[in-house]
Amino acid sequence: MARYGNVLSVYDSADQYAGSCAELFEYSRGKWLAQHEEIVQHVGTGHGILFQPLDEWMVPVVEWAGGKLKGKCIGLVEHFEEIGIF
């Protein structure tokens, strides 16, 4: 399975079902992948890390998307602040 464009991988180190995308990134390099980044969190929730809007993954995702999409997330951070996510 190849990923296209810009890809961000975020996973918890305790995840028993998913893990690093390093192999996929290497396979896709020079074919379809424009940019990639991988963030390993040590929250301890395993696969459930994305089941709640935790700062540990929400903040890096918004920051990464804001940088990669060149400002197309304007208003998203402000919205998250308004609803108390960060």
C-alpha positions, 0 to 999 in steps of 0.5 A: 500500500502506497501513500501519496502526497504529504503523510504524517504518522502518529502512533503510541509506543504501546500500540499492539495493532499499528506501529511505525510506517518507516517501511511504507515510507521507504517503499514510497520514497521517490514514487508517490511520497512528497514529504513524511514525518512520524511521531511516536508518543508514549501515552500508554493508551495503545491503539486508543490514542486517537479515540480522544482529542489528546494534546499529545497527538492533536497539537503536533497534527495541527502544527504539521498540517499548518506548516505543510498546507501553508496556512490552509488551517487558519482558524482551526487552532483558534477553533480548538482553543475556543472549545478548550482542546488547547 
